[in-house]
Amino acid sequence: MAREEQALLSTEIVNRGVEASGPDAGSPTFSVRVRRRLPDFLQSVNLKYVRLGYHYLISHGVYLATIPVIVLVCGAELGSLSRDKLWSKVWGEASYDLATVLAFLAVLAFTISVYIMSRPRPVYLIDFACYKPADDLKRPGSVIADLQVSKAEFIELARKSGKFDEDSLAFQSRLLAKSGIGDESYMPRCVFEPNTNCATMKEGRAEASTAMFAALDELFDKCRVRPKDVGVLVVNCSLFNPTPSLSAMIVNHYKMRGNILSYNLGGMGCSAGVIAVDLARDMLQASGAGLAVVVSTEAVSFTWYPGKRRSMLIPNAFFRAGCAAVLLSNRRRDFHRAKYQLEHVVRTHKGADDRAFRSVYQEEDEQRIKGLSISRDLLEVGGHALKTNITTLGPLVLPFSEQLMFFAGVLFRHLFPSKASTPAPADGSSAAAAPYIPDFKRAFEHFCMHAASRDVLEHLQENLGLRASDLEASRAALHRFGNTSSSSIWYELAYLEAKGRVRRGDRVWQLAFGSGFKCNSAVWRAVRRVRLPSRSPWLDCIDQYPARMDAHQ
């Protein structure tokens, strides 16, 4: 165990320049930086999660194996008969008469009809909208506005607020420098107000309503849908959960119908957007409501921490204002105007493990200041959750050749653990059989990985064997909008659409992870070529990416 832990650590000596003051003034100073990388989760796959993935595949697709067998047997039987013998079997002196044949066909037609009618209706994504604040302007009727800030302005405004000492500001400045976030992300004004508490119910409601109503107004206008037509509403916001709820706030604002199925998800972190889609799908299939709206947002004013504990200062540097609204439908007539069809949702929860449970934890510090604490174990915990989720997802999406190679490698390592765990020689030759890493590029054309930070995206790219271009949308969303929590995967999909890259039949993998600890995947298939959108948060800058992002590396 100690050797495994040591393998995850790397050290780096950083030259911090010449000491300007103090007893060591004029002397060069150095520091040792210790980094923890994501565990190579594809090197240690648990066989039970592979079995779970194949269980999902078989339970949902057994008819794909039985129907060809039945057709093959019937075809062989019919092929052995001549035309005259076949005719006599049906109409002639054989034991079958016309009434028997008609009865058989009627039963067969009834069985097929029942099977088709009993299958869950497919769930379509008609369209979605992402919130983009008007730079430096207030929306009519809103109490606060979201401010566009550069990294330098962020530190300067935080200093002027009087809430941080110089050590805390320097720590946040170092985080921003390596975060992957550009100079145009958005923050609520209230977090920079001097000597005031921004985490109030008034500020929280104002921030949430500004983002949610802007995204919903655009969604209803783009889809030409009346709010009263919506039968299911699911809202997720992790840290701000007022009474009445955010979902009730939306129902009241848009005067939605009285029998709407309304749900409000709280405390579920950055992966809650996929959870909300999964819940909306289940409610559509169970109730036949027709249309469902999913709203994913986060109240940044409630993630803001004006204290000194470094583990709780991390969210300040990464989280930014954002919101996405999604319209789903299970009505067959909406197929022709839908963009995507939901194919799979795979959810993983590691909350039974204490380290995973406390890796992202809201608490008070020594001065009783509330904040969101990020554990040093977060990357390792996230790696294990990703391993479980991807191993379960693999059999559902990978081509058969990739599944065969992957499963053979996993089986070998399970049956012969001593050979599989033999360390590689110092000369770099492969004494032990290296595990086969599936090529997920053969399963998906597009990747929308939660834009948590630059380091996380780099480790995901390395461990999944992806190209830099595969994570272009994630890096662009992180650079332009920052970590917008559960809505980040929708800003990334909006980027792909604005680039005109989504064609009919393309499959999109949305992967998100968050507190609990949870890792969730959603797989969408484009039902038509997605045209360049007329309204998008990327319209004013899409031509500048990825060049602008690369310039800041």
Legacy VTK file of the C-alpha trace (Angstrom):
# vtk DataFile Version 3.0
C-alpha trace
ASCII
DATASET POLYDATA
POINTS 553 float
0.000 0.000 0.000
2.872 2.358 0.841
4.527 1.648 -2.505
1.252 2.391 -4.337
0.895 5.678 -2.439
4.499 6.641 -3.192
3.963 5.928 -6.896
1.199 8.556 -6.988
3.512 11.311 -5.679
5.972 13.430 -7.628
8.274 16.207 -6.430
9.413 19.417 -8.062
11.963 22.004 -6.865
10.711 25.539 -7.521
13.030 28.562 -7.622
11.203 31.364 -5.796
13.826 34.010 -6.531
15.805 36.188 -4.153
14.432 36.922 -0.681
13.520 40.637 -0.599
13.425 41.193 3.151
14.053 39.551 6.503
17.176 37.902 7.910
17.731 35.999 4.630
17.449 39.059 2.372
19.498 38.701 -0.775
19.648 34.923 -0.588
18.095 32.653 -3.220
15.081 30.675 -1.952
13.669 27.381 -3.107
10.619 25.307 -2.262
9.758 21.663 -2.819
6.337 21.071 -4.397
4.753 17.638 -3.914
2.048 16.666 -6.404
-0.407 13.780 -6.255
-1.556 12.476 -9.643
-4.675 10.577 -10.532
-4.248 6.818 -10.027
-3.918 4.911 -13.265
-7.363 3.399 -12.840
-7.218 1.345 -16.039
-4.227 -0.527 -14.602
-6.284 -1.955 -11.720
-9.802 -2.777 -12.882
-12.066 -4.665 -10.517
-13.726 -7.606 -12.271
-17.041 -7.081 -10.494
-17.587 -3.774 -12.289
-16.919 -5.422 -15.627
-19.552 -8.014 -14.733
-21.926 -5.194 -13.771
-21.468 -3.556 -17.164
-22.116 -6.814 -18.995
-25.180 -7.394 -16.778
-26.597 -4.081 -17.987
-25.796 -5.007 -21.565
-27.385 -8.457 -21.408
-30.478 -7.433 -19.444
-31.263 -4.698 -21.967
-30.144 -6.478 -25.129
-30.875 -10.183 -24.797
-33.318 -9.966 -27.693
-30.424 -8.990 -29.944
-28.960 -12.448 -29.374
-32.155 -14.515 -29.391
-33.815 -13.064 -32.479
-30.948 -13.957 -34.856
-30.926 -17.518 -33.472
-34.657 -17.904 -34.053
-34.380 -16.487 -37.565
-31.447 -18.796 -38.302
-33.288 -21.919 -37.113
-36.474 -21.060 -38.966
-34.510 -20.180 -42.080
-32.667 -23.491 -42.001
-35.926 -25.398 -41.550
-37.656 -23.546 -44.365
-34.615 -23.805 -46.592
-34.703 -27.588 -46.435
-38.172 -27.623 -48.003
-38.941 -27.175 -51.634
-41.548 -24.662 -52.753
-44.150 -27.388 -53.306
-43.517 -29.005 -49.931
-43.634 -25.623 -48.191
-46.938 -24.818 -49.940
-48.384 -28.159 -48.953
-47.235 -27.681 -45.376
-49.243 -24.490 -45.144
-52.246 -25.089 -47.408
-52.181 -28.762 -48.382
-52.694 -32.073 -46.741
-50.229 -31.296 -43.927
-51.397 -30.890 -40.370
-51.593 -27.077 -40.671
-54.712 -25.441 -42.113
-55.449 -21.820 -42.920
-57.070 -21.158 -39.538
-53.975 -22.420 -37.695
-51.657 -20.246 -39.747
-53.829 -17.170 -39.242
-54.042 -17.836 -35.513
-50.266 -18.197 -35.325
-49.738 -14.927 -37.208
-52.249 -13.163 -34.972
-50.475 -14.356 -31.814
-47.115 -13.354 -33.256
-48.380 -9.887 -34.192
-49.938 -9.451 -30.747
-46.723 -10.505 -29.005
-44.604 -8.115 -31.058
-47.075 -5.282 -30.447
-47.055 -5.868 -26.681
-43.263 -5.944 -26.673
-42.987 -2.696 -28.613
-45.629 -0.944 -26.495
-44.060 -2.126 -23.223
-40.591 -0.841 -24.087
-39.689 2.477 -22.452
-40.085 5.354 -24.832
-36.822 6.952 -25.932
-35.952 10.253 -24.297
-34.948 13.080 -26.621
-33.056 16.277 -25.942
-34.881 18.951 -27.910
-32.533 21.820 -27.073
-30.673 23.502 -24.226
-29.550 26.987 -23.224
-26.548 28.219 -21.238
-26.520 31.387 -19.174
-24.085 34.086 -20.285
-24.120 37.222 -18.124
-24.208 40.570 -19.839
-20.759 42.015 -19.226
-20.876 44.508 -16.366
-24.630 45.025 -16.788
-27.615 44.118 -14.665
-30.563 42.209 -16.036
-33.835 44.132 -15.628
-35.409 43.261 -12.305
-32.326 41.557 -10.856
-30.811 42.600 -7.552
-27.203 41.741 -8.345
-25.132 41.354 -11.473
-22.356 38.969 -12.387
-19.057 40.699 -12.942
-16.547 39.667 -15.605
-13.108 39.557 -13.995
-9.589 38.722 -15.074
-7.240 36.835 -12.772
-5.470 40.062 -11.808
-8.780 41.842 -11.153
-9.938 38.881 -9.066
-6.990 39.261 -6.684
-7.268 43.047 -6.596
-10.997 42.991 -5.822
-10.456 40.300 -3.191
-7.777 42.479 -1.601
-10.034 45.566 -1.602
-12.834 43.577 0.047
-10.703 43.405 3.206
-11.615 39.750 3.807
-8.209 38.158 3.162
-4.670 38.503 4.457
-1.691 38.600 2.101
-0.866 34.893 2.557
-4.396 33.887 1.532
-4.287 36.213 -1.463
-0.911 34.839 -2.552
-2.223 31.276 -2.271
-5.290 32.085 -4.400
-3.083 33.864 -6.931
-0.934 30.738 -7.345
-4.042 28.602 -7.785
-5.410 30.937 -10.446
-2.125 30.942 -12.348
-2.257 27.169 -12.909
-6.055 26.753 -12.953
-6.566 26.911 -16.718
-9.132 29.714 -16.274
-8.814 32.751 -18.545
-9.549 36.424 -17.951
-13.240 36.533 -18.905
-15.074 34.343 -16.393
-17.896 35.666 -14.224
-18.292 36.165 -10.475
-21.197 37.588 -8.446
-20.534 41.195 -7.444
-21.546 40.549 -3.867
-18.521 38.350 -3.054
-16.220 41.357 -3.504
-18.301 43.782 -1.446
-16.208 45.065 1.506
-17.028 43.769 4.984
-20.321 42.140 4.031
-21.605 38.581 4.186
-22.449 37.501 0.643
-24.015 34.176 1.655
-27.399 35.626 2.586
-30.804 34.364 1.478
-31.436 37.617 -0.391
-28.181 37.448 -2.354
-28.557 33.712 -2.972
-32.089 34.068 -4.348
-31.015 36.998 -6.516
-28.005 35.161 -7.931
-29.957 31.944 -8.604
-32.975 33.677 -10.137
-30.817 35.834 -12.424
-29.070 32.795 -13.890
-32.020 30.392 -13.974
-34.565 32.778 -15.479
-32.125 33.957 -18.154
-31.400 30.365 -19.235
-35.083 29.361 -19.114
-36.248 32.408 -21.058
-33.847 31.503 -23.836
-34.816 27.815 -23.724
-38.573 28.418 -23.957
-38.057 30.931 -26.753
-35.765 28.635 -28.778
-38.032 25.593 -28.413
-41.325 27.499 -28.800
-42.663 25.827 -25.674
-44.997 27.351 -23.116
-43.992 26.842 -19.462
-47.454 25.368 -18.794
-46.666 22.524 -21.227
-43.856 21.221 -19.005
-44.847 18.184 -16.922
-41.564 17.505 -15.055
-39.157 20.035 -13.540
-35.829 19.032 -11.952
-33.502 21.683 -10.486
-30.082 20.985 -9.005
-28.023 23.429 -6.959
-25.604 21.996 -4.454
-25.036 24.630 -1.760
-28.012 27.017 -1.896
-31.253 25.318 -0.849
-33.828 27.853 0.362
-37.433 27.374 1.405
-39.472 27.528 -0.794
-37.124 25.632 -3.088
-35.532 26.835 -6.311
-37.911 24.617 -8.286
-40.848 26.292 -6.529
-39.310 29.660 -7.426
-39.394 28.666 -11.108
-42.967 27.356 -10.881
-44.041 30.637 -9.303
-42.166 32.837 -11.776
-43.508 31.094 -14.902
-46.945 30.220 -13.420
-46.560 26.551 -14.336
-49.417 24.089 -14.050
-50.538 22.743 -10.692
-49.870 19.045 -11.367
-46.253 19.497 -12.432
-43.809 16.936 -10.986
-41.244 19.235 -9.364
-37.956 18.134 -7.773
-35.090 20.037 -6.164
-31.695 18.311 -5.764
-29.247 19.754 -3.238
-25.809 18.894 -1.895
-24.949 16.559 -4.780
-21.990 18.449 -6.204
-20.752 18.956 -9.737
-22.114 15.627 -10.996
-25.715 16.535 -10.159
-26.473 17.608 -13.732
-26.312 13.992 -14.940
-28.312 12.862 -11.899
-31.002 15.423 -12.759
-31.173 14.133 -16.344
-31.500 10.564 -15.045
-34.315 11.550 -12.668
-36.133 13.484 -15.418
-35.876 10.452 -17.728
-37.335 8.150 -15.066
-40.184 10.553 -14.357
-41.005 10.913 -18.061
-41.127 7.157 -18.535
-43.131 6.564 -15.352
-45.668 9.361 -15.730
-45.881 9.960 -19.473
-45.679 13.692 -18.764
-44.283 14.447 -22.215
-41.909 17.348 -21.543
-39.311 17.770 -18.805
-37.018 20.680 -17.969
-33.703 20.224 -16.164
-31.984 23.273 -14.645
-28.386 22.925 -13.423
-26.733 25.792 -11.571
-24.633 26.726 -8.538
-24.697 29.721 -6.201
-21.082 30.907 -6.206
-21.777 33.310 -3.357
-22.349 30.253 -1.148
-19.065 28.598 -2.193
-17.148 31.807 -1.368
-14.939 31.500 1.707
-13.447 34.650 3.325
-11.200 32.813 5.780
-7.630 31.540 6.030
-7.803 27.728 5.796
-6.187 26.783 2.501
-8.270 23.689 1.805
-11.352 25.940 1.900
-9.824 28.692 -0.247
-9.516 26.346 -3.251
-13.164 26.750 -4.401
-12.710 30.538 -4.517
-10.171 30.199 -7.308
-12.115 27.737 -9.470
-15.896 28.134 -9.174
-17.607 30.645 -11.454
-21.171 31.731 -12.264
-23.078 29.560 -14.733
-26.387 27.837 -15.423
-27.879 25.528 -18.041
-31.507 24.675 -18.857
-32.344 21.524 -20.850
-35.632 20.464 -22.469
-36.293 16.708 -22.665
-39.186 14.858 -24.261
-40.409 11.274 -24.592
-43.100 12.131 -27.156
-42.494 10.308 -30.439
-43.594 13.313 -32.469
-40.686 15.329 -31.042
-38.131 13.077 -32.726
-38.061 15.256 -35.832
-37.099 18.414 -33.940
-34.849 16.818 -31.321
-31.074 17.122 -31.382
-30.059 14.074 -29.343
-31.391 10.820 -27.929
-30.338 9.653 -24.471
-28.758 6.207 -24.761
-27.142 5.442 -21.397
-26.760 6.862 -17.902
-24.270 5.144 -15.577
-23.974 6.393 -12.005
-21.272 5.546 -9.461
-21.382 6.394 -5.757
-18.377 5.923 -3.458
-20.007 7.378 -0.347
-19.522 4.164 1.630
-15.808 4.971 1.826
-15.003 7.538 4.537
-12.222 9.218 2.576
-14.459 9.564 -0.467
-17.311 10.897 1.656
-15.153 13.640 3.196
-13.130 14.530 0.090
-15.458 17.487 -0.619
-16.999 18.578 2.679
-18.856 21.701 3.786
-17.930 22.770 7.317
-16.824 25.672 9.530
-13.203 26.564 10.213
-11.671 27.517 13.575
-13.283 30.979 13.373
-16.681 29.359 12.587
-16.587 30.628 8.994
-18.467 28.287 6.684
-16.805 26.984 3.549
-16.257 24.033 1.228
-13.197 22.005 2.175
-11.274 20.147 -0.568
-9.289 17.158 0.692
-5.807 16.177 -0.483
-7.294 12.770 -1.288
-9.627 14.224 -3.913
-7.624 13.186 -6.983
-7.116 9.650 -5.721
-10.775 9.298 -4.720
-11.839 10.689 -8.082
-9.597 8.228 -9.893
-11.198 5.251 -8.168
-14.704 6.540 -8.891
-13.783 7.079 -12.538
-12.370 3.568 -12.741
-15.615 2.066 -11.488
-17.814 4.197 -13.718
-15.832 3.670 -16.896
-15.474 -0.064 -16.310
-19.251 -0.349 -15.982
-19.876 1.881 -18.989
-17.387 0.126 -21.264
-19.457 -2.971 -22.190
-22.390 -0.728 -23.104
-20.546 1.490 -25.564
-17.289 -0.081 -26.745
-17.126 -1.997 -30.034
-17.001 -5.774 -29.654
-13.317 -5.963 -30.598
-12.397 -3.467 -27.859
-14.564 -5.292 -25.339
-12.914 -8.611 -26.198
-9.382 -7.279 -25.776
-10.265 -5.380 -22.617
-12.112 -8.280 -21.006
-9.305 -10.702 -21.890
-6.790 -8.401 -20.197
-8.951 -8.016 -17.096
-9.543 -11.775 -16.911
-5.807 -12.484 -17.213
-5.001 -10.055 -14.409
-7.758 -11.568 -12.286
-6.637 -15.183 -12.806
-2.891 -14.509 -12.676
-2.419 -11.549 -10.331
1.206 -12.408 -9.568
2.242 -12.208 -13.233
0.157 -9.116 -13.874
1.618 -7.269 -10.888
5.261 -8.029 -11.686
7.093 -4.683 -11.768
8.638 -3.623 -15.044
12.435 -4.043 -15.350
14.655 -1.005 -15.025
15.615 -1.173 -18.694
12.018 -0.446 -19.681
11.284 -3.819 -21.242
7.874 -5.337 -20.586
8.321 -8.424 -18.431
4.665 -8.557 -17.465
1.690 -8.315 -19.759
0.585 -4.686 -19.830
-3.169 -4.206 -19.398
-5.099 -3.348 -22.525
-6.491 0.191 -22.371
-9.706 0.446 -24.416
-9.798 3.029 -27.162
-12.775 5.158 -26.142
-12.324 7.187 -29.309
-13.903 4.229 -31.120
-17.004 4.517 -28.910
-17.468 8.317 -28.913
-16.922 11.105 -31.374
-17.137 13.872 -28.762
-16.094 14.187 -25.110
-17.563 16.578 -22.541
-15.514 16.022 -19.383
-16.351 18.116 -16.340
-14.068 21.159 -16.489
-12.836 21.021 -12.898
-9.256 22.213 -13.427
-6.366 21.992 -15.866
-4.618 19.263 -13.824
-7.697 17.039 -13.709
-8.233 17.321 -17.473
-4.583 16.500 -18.149
-4.752 13.380 -16.006
-7.991 12.288 -17.665
-6.423 12.695 -21.089
-3.375 10.666 -20.076
-5.223 7.820 -18.372
-7.883 7.423 -21.061
-5.420 7.657 -23.922
-7.223 10.640 -25.464
-5.828 13.267 -27.791
-5.565 16.936 -26.884
-8.266 17.684 -29.461
-10.667 15.314 -27.679
-10.676 17.568 -24.604
-10.664 20.841 -26.523
-14.267 21.600 -25.541
-13.552 20.970 -21.851
-10.429 23.137 -21.832
-12.189 25.901 -23.759
-15.124 25.931 -21.320
-12.731 26.035 -18.367
-10.752 28.883 -19.948
-13.755 31.004 -20.973
-16.247 30.355 -18.155
-14.274 28.622 -15.376
-15.601 25.723 -13.351
-19.363 26.288 -13.557
-20.044 23.123 -11.530
-22.867 20.883 -12.816
-23.571 23.072 -15.844
-20.026 22.839 -17.264
-20.803 19.791 -19.449
-23.488 21.835 -21.240
-21.138 24.750 -21.959
-18.829 22.153 -23.510
-21.594 20.692 -25.688
-22.517 24.247 -26.723
-18.885 24.717 -27.790
-19.028 21.626 -30.025
-22.256 22.841 -31.616
-20.868 26.345 -32.166
-17.912 24.751 -33.964
-20.335 22.800 -36.196
-18.812 19.431 -35.290
-21.880 17.408 -34.265
-23.237 15.258 -37.100
-26.011 12.715 -37.292
-25.116 9.483 -35.501
-22.293 11.026 -33.435
-22.155 9.913 -29.824
-21.348 12.379 -27.046
-19.949 11.293 -23.682
-20.708 13.618 -20.770
-18.677 12.737 -17.675
-19.034 14.569 -14.370
-17.924 13.952 -10.810
-18.693 15.621 -7.497
-19.086 15.423 -3.740
-20.220 12.241 -2.095
-18.100 11.019 -3.917
-19.938 10.463 -7.222
-18.958 9.942 -10.838
-21.704 9.895 -13.471
-21.812 9.409 -17.238
-24.463 10.256 -19.817
-24.248 9.097 -23.427
-26.171 10.956 -26.137
-26.561 10.119 -29.823
-27.196 12.909 -32.319
-30.387 12.135 -34.256
-29.566 14.726 -36.919
-26.807 17.060 -37.927
-26.826 19.932 -35.471
-26.819 23.245 -37.278
-24.829 26.236 -36.131
-26.865 27.819 -33.331
-28.213 31.330 -33.627
-27.996 31.793 -29.851
-25.064 30.453 -27.877
-22.727 31.634 -25.099
-19.871 31.127 -27.578
-21.070 33.256 -30.490
-18.879 36.259 -29.704
-15.652 34.294 -29.271
-15.922 30.851 -30.921
-13.581 31.824 -33.771
-10.882 32.725 -31.240
-10.708 29.191 -29.825
-8.627 27.136 -29.376
-5.985 29.748 -30.316
-6.802 32.025 -27.359
-6.699 29.099 -24.958
-3.334 27.875 -26.321
-1.850 31.358 -25.959
-2.441 31.256 -22.191
-0.873 27.828 -21.630
LINES 1 554
553 0 1 2 3 4 5 6 7 8 9 10 11 12 13 14 15 16 17 18 19 20 21 22 23 24 25 26 27 28 29 30 31 32 33 34 35 36 37 38 39 40 41 42 43 44 45 46 47 48 49 50 51 52 53 54 55 56 57 58 59 60 61 62 63 64 65 66 67 68 69 70 71 72 73 74 75 76 77 78 79 80 81 82 83 84 85 86 87 88 89 90 91 92 93 94 95 96 97 98 99 100 101 102 103 104 105 106 107 108 109 110 111 112 113 114 115 116 117 118 119 120 121 122 123 124 125 126 127 128 129 130 131 132 133 134 135 136 137 138 139 140 141 142 143 144 145 146 147 148 149 150 151 152 153 154 155 156 157 158 159 160 161 162 163 164 165 166 167 168 169 170 171 172 173 174 175 176 177 178 179 180 181 182 183 184 185 186 187 188 189 190 191 192 193 194 195 196 197 198 199 200 201 202 203 204 205 206 207 208 209 210 211 212 213 214 215 216 217 218 219 220 221 222 223 224 225 226 227 228 229 230 231 232 233 234 235 236 237 238 239 240 241 242 243 244 245 246 247 248 249 250 251 252 253 254 255 256 257 258 259 260 261 262 263 264 265 266 267 268 269 270 271 272 273 274 275 276 277 278 279 280 281 282 283 284 285 286 287 288 289 290 291 292 293 294 295 296 297 298 299 300 301 302 303 304 305 306 307 308 309 310 311 312 313 314 315 316 317 318 319 320 321 322 323 324 325 326 327 328 329 330 331 332 333 334 335 336 337 338 339 340 341 342 343 344 345 346 347 348 349 350 351 352 353 354 355 356 357 358 359 360 361 362 363 364 365 366 367 368 369 370 371 372 373 374 375 376 377 378 379 380 381 382 383 384 385 386 387 388 389 390 391 392 393 394 395 396 397 398 399 400 401 402 403 404 405 406 407 408 409 410 411 412 413 414 415 416 417 418 419 420 421 422 423 424 425 426 427 428 429 430 431 432 433 434 435 436 437 438 439 440 441 442 443 444 445 446 447 448 449 450 451 452 453 454 455 456 457 458 459 460 461 462 463 464 465 466 467 468 469 470 471 472 473 474 475 476 477 478 479 480 481 482 483 484 485 486 487 488 489 490 491 492 493 494 495 496 497 498 499 500 501 502 503 504 505 506 507 508 509 510 511 512 513 514 515 516 517 518 519 520 521 522 523 524 525 526 527 528 529 530 531 532 533 534 535 536 537 538 539 540 541 542 543 544 545 546 547 548 549 550 551 552
